[in-house]
Amino acid sequence: MEQLEVFAQDVRALIAAYKPPAPTLGGARTARVDPGPHRRRNVDGTFDFVAHHYFAVKVDGDPTLLECWPDDDAGLEPMDTIRSDAYLDVGETEWQVRLFTEERDTRPLALYTRFDLTPEEEAAAAQGDIDITALFAARYQRIVPIVDRIGSDIDRYFDEILPAQLDDGLNHRRAILTAREAVSQSFAFPDVWTFAPPVLEGGEWQLAVPATDKHIPPVVPAPVELHVPHQARLSPASFGRLQRTIRVWADAIERYPRSFAQLGEDRISDLLAATLKATLPAADREVFSRKGKSDVLIRADVLSDGAAPEVVFIAESKWAKSTKLVQDALDPQLRGYLTVQDTSAVLLLLLPQQGKIRAIKNRRDDLRAVSGFVSEKPSAVEGWPVFVYRFDGRELEVCIATVHCPMIGTSRHVV
């Protein structure tokens, strides 16, 4: 239901983004003359050799829509059945949408009409006996109401019909999901199944005193100085569960890229932290927190009593718009949080590029080029490898999470 409501909020913007600009007519000019030889069939069935004189009308908006006939055609005269008088015959149609020129570097579409003139008619037009301008104006006036009606159809469909259809579909889907959720909520279980909170690898150290007879005092050994090297590390099982949870969250983002494409890294990290808290309810509310601009982290002291307050998990969100941004996210940003011997991390790369496969390859190559890269290995999530780095003798395992979130409908250039 939450995903449906996100789509419902965006649907008006989606409609506006995909609504084509209605065509409108601009100025006119002579286009070209095709001398032929061409044959024109006259009203009496005879033929004349004519030259084709083309005139073009500029079209603002989407010219290809002029090839569609209006839905509401009441009072409109079909243009493909119009025939001219005995002097001028345009053949099958009065108007055509064609390329304005034949040059490949300048190929705008325009609305064309043509007049077929015999040599005698060309001489008469030159003397003013045939008024080509008046004949063109008459044709122009016949096409104007058709173009206006096409524009009205576009406005009515995208402003009224399509939103109403989508609202009906959304309401139908809401009813299904509401009933489905009610069914799920109707069940109650005495023991609620929850995920375990993240845990540190290994257990706590304790000094055990052997049991003795209660009448015999226990022998207490002399105090000794015991040094146990401390190493706070997130367990592999917890790290794997975190990766799988983030993957489910990332898949939802990819289904609705337009909703996330304009969000900043800090806002996306807020959403990720909230998701981790909601999907791991057994964890303390402070296990997943944000520090600084865009990082999500887990500290050892909130996982195990007595553990030092050290960072054992980091998740960094970054819009992968360039090689430098991606490499800086790893070093110095992730590296700057490295305060223990082994640290687990997820680098969440948001890919704004249109080509997903190429973008993933480029960003992985960028991260392999970072000084300190050792190797890579599979992660708990298919398609998200773990890169291993060594910085100053300390090891960092980074799951490279990639989320394709193209900036649809923008002119922003990313490489």
BASENU-998199 format. One record per residue (C-alpha): residue number from 1; residue in three letters; x, y, z. Coordinates in pm, 1 decimal. Last residue first. Layout:
<atoms>
ATOM   n res       c1       c2       c3
ATOM NUM ALA        X        Y        Z
...
</atoms>
This chain:
<atoms>
ATOM   n res       c1       c2       c3
ATOM 415 VAL   2902.6    987.3  -1734.6
ATOM 414 VAL   2619.5   1211.4  -1618.7
ATOM 413 HIS   2453.2   1487.4  -1817.5
ATOM 412 ARG   2148.3   1659.7  -1667.4
ATOM 411 SER   1878.8   1718.8  -1928.9
ATOM 410 THR   1602.7   1571.3  -1717.5
ATOM 409 GLY   1304.8   1355.9  -1806.9
ATOM 408 ILE   1425.1   1040.4  -1636.1
ATOM 407 MET   1715.1   1074.0  -1391.2
ATOM 406 PRO   1805.9    706.0  -1386.7
ATOM 405 CYS   1787.8    513.9  -1055.8
ATOM 404 HIS   1979.9    190.5  -1101.1
ATOM 403 VAL   2088.5     77.9   -754.5
ATOM 402 THR   2436.4    -70.1   -707.2
ATOM 401 ALA   2557.9   -221.8   -380.7
ATOM 400 ILE   2933.7   -275.0   -355.6
ATOM 399 CYS   2969.7   -473.7    -30.8
ATOM 398 VAL   3283.6   -338.2    133.7
ATOM 397 GLU   3520.2   -543.5    347.1
ATOM 396 LEU   3784.2   -327.1    519.4
ATOM 395 GLU   4113.1   -463.6    649.5
ATOM 394 ARG   4369.8   -285.9    858.7
ATOM 393 GLY   4743.0   -294.1    789.2
ATOM 392 ASP   4758.2     75.1    699.0
ATOM 391 PHE   4457.6     38.1    465.4
ATOM 390 ARG   4371.5   -301.2    324.6
ATOM 389 TYR   4072.6   -332.4     94.4
ATOM 388 VAL   3836.3   -620.6     16.9
ATOM 387 PHE   3557.8   -572.3   -235.6
ATOM 386 VAL   3234.2   -762.6   -173.4
ATOM 385 PRO   3025.7   -827.2   -483.8
ATOM 384 TRP   2661.1   -721.6   -526.3
ATOM 383 GLY   2508.8   -918.1   -816.3
ATOM 382 GLU   2370.8  -1196.7   -598.8
ATOM 381 VAL   2336.6  -1091.0   -235.8
ATOM 380 ALA   2516.8  -1267.3     49.3
ATOM 379 SER   2841.0  -1147.6   -105.1
ATOM 378 PRO   3073.5  -1296.4   -361.6
ATOM 377 LYS   3445.8  -1212.5   -348.0
ATOM 376 GLU   3679.7   -932.4   -445.2
ATOM 375 SER   4049.8   -875.8   -392.3
ATOM 374 VAL   4315.9   -647.6   -247.9
ATOM 373 PHE   4227.2   -283.2   -322.7
ATOM 372 GLY   4451.1    -53.0   -117.4
ATOM 371 SER   4482.8    225.0   -373.2
ATOM 370 VAL   4148.8    273.5   -547.9
ATOM 369 ALA   4151.1    137.7   -906.6
ATOM 368 ARG   3915.2   -147.2   -817.1
ATOM 367 LEU   3663.4    117.2   -710.5
ATOM 366 ASP   3663.5    292.8  -1048.8
ATOM 365 ASP   3637.9    -42.3  -1230.4
ATOM 364 ARG   3330.4   -120.7  -1020.3
ATOM 363 ARG   3182.6    215.5  -1119.8
ATOM 362 ASN   3243.6    159.9  -1491.5
ATOM 361 LYS   3097.4   -192.1  -1490.1
ATOM 360 ILE   2782.1    -81.9  -1305.7
ATOM 359 ALA   2731.2    212.5  -1543.8
ATOM 358 ARG   2772.7     -9.8  -1851.1
ATOM 357 ILE   2510.6   -255.4  -1729.2
ATOM 356 LYS   2261.4     13.9  -1624.1
ATOM 355 GLY   2265.3    241.1  -1931.4
ATOM 354 GLN   2055.8    550.4  -1846.5
ATOM 353 GLN   2299.6    695.2  -1592.6
ATOM 352 PRO   2172.9    810.7  -1251.9
ATOM 351 LEU   2337.0    516.4  -1068.0
ATOM 350 LEU   2292.0    530.1   -691.2
ATOM 349 LEU   2596.5    357.7   -539.4
ATOM 348 LEU   2533.8    212.0   -193.4
ATOM 347 LEU   2872.9    136.6    -37.5
ATOM 346 VAL   2803.8   -126.1    228.1
ATOM 345 ALA   3056.5   -174.9    507.5
ATOM 344 SER   3199.1   -431.9    745.8
ATOM 343 THR   3503.5   -343.6    957.6
ATOM 342 ASP   3797.2   -554.3   1070.3
ATOM 341 GLN   4085.6   -432.2   1288.1
ATOM 340 VAL   3896.0   -140.3   1437.7
ATOM 339 THR   3878.6    237.4   1374.9
ATOM 338 LEU   3790.4    251.6   1005.2
ATOM 337 TYR   3544.6    541.5    987.3
ATOM 336 GLY   3780.5    754.7    777.8
ATOM 335 ARG   3821.0    472.1    528.8
ATOM 334 LEU   3455.9    504.9    440.2
ATOM 333 GLN   3500.1    874.0    354.3
ATOM 332 PRO   3867.3    898.6    241.5
ATOM 331 ASP   3866.1    675.5     43.4
ATOM 330 LEU   3549.8    486.2    -35.8
ATOM 329 ALA   3317.1    777.5   -108.2
ATOM 328 ASP   3613.9    960.0   -262.1
ATOM 327 GLN   3640.8    685.6   -526.3
ATOM 326 VAL   3275.4    719.1   -626.7
ATOM 325 LEU   3275.8   1099.4   -634.6
ATOM 324 LYS   3602.3   1105.1   -833.4
ATOM 323 THR   3476.1    859.1  -1096.8
ATOM 322 SER   3165.4   1064.4  -1164.8
ATOM 321 LYS   2789.7   1078.5  -1109.1
ATOM 320 ALA   2764.7    789.9   -863.5
ATOM 319 TRP   2507.5    944.3   -627.5
ATOM 318 LYS   2641.3    817.1   -294.1
ATOM 317 SER   2490.2    636.2      2.3
ATOM 316 GLU   2733.7    508.9    268.4
ATOM 315 ALA   2656.1    215.9    496.2
ATOM 314 ILE   2894.1    147.8    783.1
ATOM 313 PHE   2919.6   -145.2   1023.2
ATOM 312 VAL   3151.2   -216.5   1317.4
ATOM 311 VAL   3201.2    139.0   1451.4
ATOM 310 GLU   3360.7    137.7   1793.6
ATOM 309 PRO   3215.4    224.6   2132.8
ATOM 308 ALA   3409.0    -50.1   2317.3
ATOM 307 ALA   3224.2   -359.4   2409.1
ATOM 306 GLY   3106.2   -389.2   2767.9
ATOM 305 ASP   2755.7   -488.6   2687.5
ATOM 304 SER   2725.2   -611.2   2330.9
ATOM 303 LEU   2536.8   -462.4   2039.1
ATOM 302 VAL   2495.2    -98.4   2140.8
ATOM 301 ASP   2864.6    -68.8   2231.5
ATOM 300 ALA   2974.7   -209.6   1895.0
ATOM 299 ARG   2846.1     86.7   1699.1
ATOM 298 ILE   2633.4     45.5   1388.0
ATOM 297 LEU   2642.1    302.8   1109.0
ATOM 296 VAL   2439.6    479.3    841.0
ATOM 295 ASP   2630.5    753.2    657.3
ATOM 294 SER   2494.6   1048.2    460.3
ATOM 293 LYS   2588.9   1387.4    600.0
ATOM 292 GLY   2729.4   1337.2    947.6
ATOM 291 LYS   2609.5   1055.3   1164.6
ATOM 290 ARG   2302.6    848.8   1103.9
ATOM 289 SER   2176.3    576.6   1330.3
ATOM 288 PHE   2095.4    208.5   1326.3
ATOM 287 VAL   2157.3     38.2   1661.2
ATOM 286 GLU   1997.3    324.1   1853.5
ATOM 285 ARG   1642.9    185.5   1840.3
ATOM 284 ASP   1762.0   -140.2   1991.5
ATOM 283 ALA   1734.6   -433.7   1759.4
ATOM 282 ALA   1451.7   -681.1   1791.3
ATOM 281 PRO   1248.5   -498.0   1529.2
ATOM 280 LEU   1490.1   -572.2   1242.8
ATOM 279 THR   1277.6   -473.1    943.0
ATOM 278 ALA   1160.8   -139.8   1086.0
ATOM 277 LYS   1502.2    -25.3   1211.0
ATOM 276 LEU   1670.6   -119.9    884.4
ATOM 275 THR   1401.3     60.4    684.9
ATOM 274 ALA   1433.8    379.0    893.6
ATOM 273 ALA   1811.8    379.5    837.1
ATOM 272 LEU   1757.8    335.8    462.4
ATOM 271 LEU   1505.1    619.3    447.1
ATOM 270 ASP   1740.0    855.1    632.5
ATOM 269 SER   2022.3    747.9    398.8
ATOM 268 ILE   1804.8    844.4    101.4
ATOM 267 ARG   1746.4   1188.7    256.0
ATOM 266 ASP   2119.9   1240.4    315.7
ATOM 265 GLU   2206.9   1136.7    -40.5
ATOM 264 GLY   1973.5   1394.4   -192.7
ATOM 263 LEU   1642.8   1306.6   -352.1
ATOM 262 GLN   1565.9   1396.8   -716.5
ATOM 261 ALA   1596.3   1044.8   -859.7
ATOM 260 PHE   1400.1    888.2   -571.7
ATOM 259 SER   1037.4    910.0   -686.1
ATOM 258 ARG   1134.2    886.6  -1053.5
ATOM 257 PRO   1316.7    557.3   -991.2
ATOM 256 TYR   1002.0    369.4   -878.7
ATOM 255 ARG   1076.7      0.3   -937.9
ATOM 254 GLU   1448.8     61.3   -881.0
ATOM 253 ILE   1375.9    199.9   -533.5
ATOM 252 ALA   1182.4   -114.3   -438.4
ATOM 251 ASP   1478.3   -329.0   -546.1
ATOM 250 ALA   1701.1   -119.0   -316.8
ATOM 249 TRP   1487.9   -199.7    -10.1
ATOM 248 VAL   1500.7   -572.5    -85.8
ATOM 247 ARG   1877.4   -543.1   -139.3
ATOM 246 ILE   1923.0   -352.4    189.9
ATOM 245 THR   1758.6   -639.2    377.2
ATOM 244 ARG   1978.8   -895.0    201.5
ATOM 243 GLN   2295.0   -698.6    286.1
ATOM 242 LEU   2192.8   -662.3    651.5
ATOM 241 ARG   2126.0  -1034.4    676.7
ATOM 240 GLY   2472.1  -1109.1    535.2
ATOM 239 PHE   2640.8   -875.5    783.8
ATOM 238 SER   2447.3  -1036.4   1069.8
ATOM 237 ALA   2550.8  -1384.3    961.9
ATOM 236 PRO   2913.2  -1275.3    907.9
ATOM 235 SER   2929.3  -1143.9   1268.7
ATOM 234 LEU   3004.7   -774.8   1313.8
ATOM 233 ARG   3351.9   -726.8   1459.4
ATOM 232 ALA   3481.7   -590.9   1786.8
ATOM 231 GLN   3835.6   -718.2   1854.1
ATOM 230 HIS   3975.4   -685.0   2203.1
ATOM 229 PRO   4306.3   -854.6   2280.8
ATOM 228 VAL   4273.9  -1038.4   2610.4
ATOM 227 HIS   4544.6   -956.3   2868.4
ATOM 226 LEU   4514.0  -1140.5   3199.3
ATOM 225 GLU   4709.9  -1019.4   3501.6
ATOM 224 VAL   4700.1  -1284.5   3765.8
ATOM 223 PRO   4547.2  -1272.1   4108.4
ATOM 222 ALA   4632.8  -1572.2   4323.9
ATOM 221 PRO   4392.7  -1851.3   4284.9
ATOM 220 VAL   4087.0  -1870.0   4509.9
ATOM 219 VAL   4045.7  -2206.7   4667.9
ATOM 218 PRO   3685.1  -2254.9   4750.4
ATOM 217 PRO   3591.7  -2288.8   5113.4
ATOM 216 ILE   3491.7  -2643.4   5201.0
ATOM 215 HIS   3144.6  -2687.2   5350.2
ATOM 214 LYS   2972.5  -2584.7   5026.9
ATOM 213 ASP   3166.4  -2845.2   4831.0
ATOM 212 THR   3329.2  -2684.7   4537.5
ATOM 211 ALA   3220.0  -2540.9   4195.9
ATOM 210 PRO   3500.7  -2428.1   3969.3
ATOM 209 VAL   3546.7  -2047.8   3935.1
ATOM 208 ALA   3482.4  -1920.2   3579.7
ATOM 207 LEU   3654.3  -1605.2   3444.7
ATOM 206 GLN   3431.4  -1471.9   3167.8
ATOM 205 TRP   3508.6  -1350.0   2809.7
ATOM 204 GLU   3204.6  -1255.5   2603.3
ATOM 203 GLY   3127.1  -1433.1   2278.9
ATOM 202 GLY   3248.2  -1442.5   1917.9
ATOM 201 GLU   3142.3  -1219.9   1624.6
ATOM 200 LEU   2926.2   -927.8   1728.0
ATOM 199 VAL   2551.4   -948.5   1698.1
ATOM 198 PRO   2289.0   -780.7   1481.7
ATOM 197 PRO   1941.3   -810.6   1632.2
ATOM 196 ALA   1749.7  -1135.2   1584.1
ATOM 195 PHE   1462.9  -1125.3   1341.8
ATOM 194 THR   1116.3  -1146.1   1484.6
ATOM 193 TRP    854.3  -1421.5   1502.0
ATOM 192 VAL    574.9  -1326.0   1744.1
ATOM 191 ASP    469.9  -1599.6   1982.9
ATOM 190 PRO    100.4  -1595.7   2077.1
ATOM 189 PHE     -8.1  -1556.8   1713.4
ATOM 188 ALA   -284.8  -1333.6   1580.3
ATOM 187 PHE   -443.6  -1346.0   1235.2
ATOM 186 SER   -693.5  -1078.7   1134.4
ATOM 185 GLN   -412.5   -843.9   1034.5
ATOM 184 SER   -328.5  -1052.9    727.8
ATOM 183 VAL   -691.2  -1061.6    614.1
ATOM 182 ALA   -726.5   -686.7    669.5
ATOM 181 GLU   -411.5   -631.9    464.0
ATOM 180 ARG   -563.4   -822.5    173.1
ATOM 179 ALA   -887.5   -626.1    195.5
ATOM 178 THR   -697.9   -298.3    193.1
ATOM 177 LEU   -474.4   -419.6    -89.9
ATOM 176 ILE   -769.3   -510.1   -312.8
ATOM 175 ALA   -958.5   -187.6   -237.2
ATOM 174 ARG   -646.2     19.0   -297.9
ATOM 173 ARG   -597.6   -153.3   -635.5
ATOM 172 HIS   -947.0    -60.2   -748.7
ATOM 171 ASN   -896.5    295.0   -625.9
ATOM 170 LEU   -567.9    317.5   -815.8
ATOM 169 GLY   -723.3    183.2  -1136.4
ATOM 168 ASP  -1015.1    426.5  -1116.7
ATOM 167 ASP   -773.0    710.9  -1046.7
ATOM 166 LEU   -564.5    603.3  -1346.9
ATOM 165 GLN   -868.1    609.5  -1574.5
ATOM 164 ALA   -973.0    951.4  -1444.0
ATOM 163 PRO   -619.0   1086.9  -1489.7
ATOM 162 LEU   -617.2    951.7  -1850.4
ATOM 161 ILE   -954.1   1101.2  -1948.8
ATOM 160 GLU   -926.3   1450.8  -1799.0
ATOM 159 ASP   -595.1   1636.9  -1843.7
ATOM 158 PHE   -409.0   1392.5  -2069.7
ATOM 157 TYR   -707.4   1297.2  -2288.7
ATOM 156 ARG   -884.1   1633.8  -2291.7
ATOM 155 ASP   -565.2   1827.8  -2363.5
ATOM 154 ILE   -465.5   1596.3  -2648.7
ATOM 153 ASP   -814.4   1603.0  -2801.4
ATOM 152 SER   -823.6   1982.4  -2784.0
ATOM 151 GLY   -490.1   1997.8  -2968.9
ATOM 150 ILE   -625.8   1768.3  -3242.5
ATOM 149 ARG   -935.2   1988.9  -3268.9
ATOM 148 ASP   -722.5   2299.4  -3323.4
ATOM 147 VAL   -527.9   2122.2  -3600.1
ATOM 146 ILE   -852.9   2022.1  -3770.2
ATOM 145 PRO   -996.6   2373.2  -3731.5
ATOM 144 VAL   -686.4   2522.9  -3902.3
ATOM 143 ILE   -674.2   2281.0  -4201.3
ATOM 142 ARG   -964.1   2435.6  -4394.0
ATOM 141 GLN   -835.5   2790.3  -4340.4
ATOM 140 TYR   -498.0   2691.6  -4481.5
ATOM 139 ARG   -659.6   2551.7  -4795.8
ATOM 138 ALA   -837.0   2880.5  -4859.6
ATOM 137 ALA   -518.9   3077.1  -4791.1
ATOM 136 PHE   -329.5   2862.9  -5045.7
ATOM 135 LEU   -591.5   2937.5  -5313.1
ATOM 134 ALA   -570.3   3308.2  -5231.7
ATOM 133 THR   -190.1   3304.2  -5260.6
ATOM 132 ILE   -203.9   3107.1  -5586.9
ATOM 131 ASP   -410.7   3380.9  -5751.0
ATOM 130 ILE   -444.7   3268.7  -6114.5
ATOM 129 ASP   -467.9   3556.9  -6365.5
ATOM 128 GLY   -187.0   3737.3  -6183.4
ATOM 127 GLN     49.0   3741.0  -6488.0
ATOM 126 ALA    290.2   3495.7  -6319.9
ATOM 125 ALA     -5.4   3275.1  -6223.6
ATOM 124 ALA   -117.4   3270.8  -6589.3
ATOM 123 ALA    233.7   3174.4  -6705.1
ATOM 122 GLU    244.9   2894.2  -6445.0
ATOM 121 GLU    -98.0   2783.4  -6564.0
ATOM 120 GLU     27.3   2759.5  -6926.5
ATOM 119 PRO    335.1   2561.9  -6817.2
ATOM 118 THR    103.7   2323.3  -6632.0
ATOM 117 LEU     71.6   2372.1  -6258.6
ATOM 116 ASP     34.0   2119.9  -5976.0
ATOM 115 PHE     -7.7   2300.5  -5641.9
ATOM 114 ARG    137.0   2150.1  -5324.8
ATOM 113 THR     71.4   2134.3  -4952.5
ATOM 112 TYR    318.5   2063.0  -4676.9
ATOM 111 LEU    306.5   2067.2  -4298.3
ATOM 110 ALA    658.4   2075.1  -4159.1
ATOM 109 LEU    901.1   1832.7  -3997.6
ATOM 108 PRO   1248.1   1957.4  -3914.2
ATOM 107 ARG   1541.5   1783.4  -4083.2
ATOM 106 THR   1846.1   2006.4  -4078.8
ATOM 105 ASP   2166.0   1797.4  -4066.7
ATOM 104 ARG   2029.0   1536.1  -4304.8
ATOM 103 GLU   1952.8   1776.7  -4585.6
ATOM 102 GLU   1633.4   1680.2  -4771.5
ATOM 101 THR   1449.0   1981.3  -4642.1
ATOM 100 PHE   1122.7   2045.3  -4454.1
ATOM  99 LEU   1071.8   1677.6  -4385.6
ATOM  98 ARG    708.8   1581.9  -4440.2
ATOM  97 VAL    365.4   1605.5  -4283.1
ATOM  96 GLN    120.6   1608.7  -4573.3
ATOM  95 TRP   -167.7   1834.3  -4674.4
ATOM  94 GLU   -411.1   1838.8  -4967.8
ATOM  93 THR   -417.8   1463.4  -5007.7
ATOM  92 GLU   -449.9   1209.5  -5289.0
ATOM  91 GLY   -365.2   1423.9  -5591.2
ATOM  90 VAL   -308.8   1794.2  -5537.3
ATOM  89 ASP   -509.9   1901.4  -5845.1
ATOM  88 LEU   -523.2   2262.3  -5963.8
ATOM  87 TYR   -693.7   2411.6  -6269.5
ATOM  86 ALA   -999.2   2188.0  -6291.0
ATOM  85 ASP  -1092.0   2255.1  -5931.2
ATOM  84 SER   -938.7   2083.3  -5631.4
ATOM  83 ARG  -1029.8   1750.8  -5482.1
ATOM  82 ILE  -1083.8   1684.4  -5110.4
ATOM  81 THR  -1113.8   1319.1  -5012.1
ATOM  80 ASP   -797.2   1293.8  -4797.1
ATOM  79 MET   -882.0   1610.9  -4606.9
ATOM  78 PRO  -1192.2   1479.3  -4435.5
ATOM  77 GLU  -1422.9   1780.5  -4378.8
ATOM  76 LEU  -1479.3   1858.6  -4012.0
ATOM  75 GLY  -1828.4   1935.5  -3879.6
ATOM  74 ALA  -1809.1   1677.6  -3596.9
ATOM  73 ASP  -1461.5   1527.7  -3594.4
ATOM  72 ASP  -1424.0   1462.7  -3220.5
ATOM  71 ASP  -1161.6   1191.4  -3213.1
ATOM  70 PRO   -936.3   1406.4  -3433.0
ATOM  69 TRP   -749.0   1232.5  -3718.3
ATOM  68 CYS   -386.2   1152.6  -3649.4
ATOM  67 GLU   -109.4   1249.5  -3894.9
ATOM  66 LEU   -104.2   1595.2  -3737.9
ATOM  65 LEU     28.8   1428.9  -3422.8
ATOM  64 THR    361.0   1385.1  -3602.8
ATOM  63 PRO    414.7   1762.6  -3592.3
ATOM  62 ASP    467.8   1769.5  -3211.8
ATOM  61 GLY    473.7   2129.4  -3089.8
ATOM  60 ASP    520.9   2416.5  -3334.7
ATOM  59 VAL    449.9   2345.7  -3699.9
ATOM  58 LYS    584.1   2569.8  -3978.0
ATOM  57 VAL    374.7   2570.5  -4295.0
ATOM  56 ALA    538.5   2461.0  -4619.7
ATOM  55 PHE    446.6   2531.3  -4983.2
ATOM  54 TYR    535.7   2295.9  -5268.4
ATOM  53 HIS    499.4   2367.0  -5645.0
ATOM  52 HIS    482.4   2041.4  -5842.3
ATOM  51 ALA    532.0   2087.7  -6219.9
ATOM  50 VAL    267.9   1962.4  -6464.4
ATOM  49 PHE    218.5   1749.7  -6773.5
ATOM  48 ASP   -154.2   1729.1  -6849.6
ATOM  47 PHE   -385.4   1427.4  -6861.5
ATOM  46 THR   -744.0   1383.1  -6982.8
ATOM  45 GLY  -1020.1   1228.1  -6770.4
ATOM  44 ASP  -1264.2   1522.0  -6791.3
ATOM  43 VAL  -1175.2   1635.8  -6438.5
ATOM  42 ASN   -805.7   1641.0  -6520.8
ATOM  41 ARG   -548.6   1374.8  -6433.0
ATOM  40 ARG   -212.7   1534.4  -6372.5
ATOM  39 ARG    108.1   1382.5  -6507.8
ATOM  38 HIS    449.5   1468.9  -6375.5
ATOM  37 PRO    765.7   1558.9  -6570.0
ATOM  36 GLY    869.5   1661.2  -6316.1
ATOM  35 PRO    959.6   2019.0  -6238.1
ATOM  34 ASP    969.4   1963.6  -5859.5
ATOM  33 VAL    957.0   2311.3  -5708.1
ATOM  32 ARG   1058.0   2380.7  -5350.0
ATOM  31 ALA    943.9   2524.2  -5017.3
ATOM  30 THR    752.2   2848.9  -5045.3
ATOM  29 ARG    679.2   2993.0  -4703.0
ATOM  28 ALA    425.6   2972.6  -4423.2
ATOM  27 GLY    423.0   3091.3  -4061.0
ATOM  26 GLY    313.4   2894.4  -3758.1
ATOM  25 LEU     53.4   2624.5  -3699.8
ATOM  24 THR      6.4   2460.9  -3363.1
ATOM  23 PRO     77.2   2102.5  -3261.1
ATOM  22 ALA     -1.2   1998.4  -2901.7
ATOM  21 PRO    307.3   1930.2  -2692.4
ATOM  20 PRO    313.1   1563.7  -2591.4
ATOM  19 LYS    205.7   1468.9  -2237.5
ATOM  18 TYR    471.2   1234.3  -2099.7
ATOM  17 ALA    605.1   1460.0  -1825.2
ATOM  16 ALA    259.3   1594.0  -1733.3
ATOM  15 ILE    126.5   1240.7  -1690.9
ATOM  14 LEU    422.8   1142.6  -1474.4
ATOM  13 ALA    379.7   1455.1  -1261.9
ATOM  12 ARG     17.6   1362.3  -1202.0
ATOM  11 VAL    117.0   1002.9  -1119.1
ATOM  10 ASP    377.6   1093.9   -859.6
ATOM   9 GLN    152.3   1102.7   -554.7
ATOM   8 ALA    -33.0    789.9   -668.2
ATOM   7 PHE    299.3    609.4   -719.4
ATOM   6 VAL    403.1    682.7   -361.6
ATOM   5 GLU     56.0    571.3   -248.2
ATOM   4 LEU     97.0    239.1   -427.8
ATOM   3 GLN    435.3    180.7   -268.1
ATOM   2 GLU    286.9    238.3     77.8
ATOM   1 MET      0.0      0.0      0.0
</atoms>
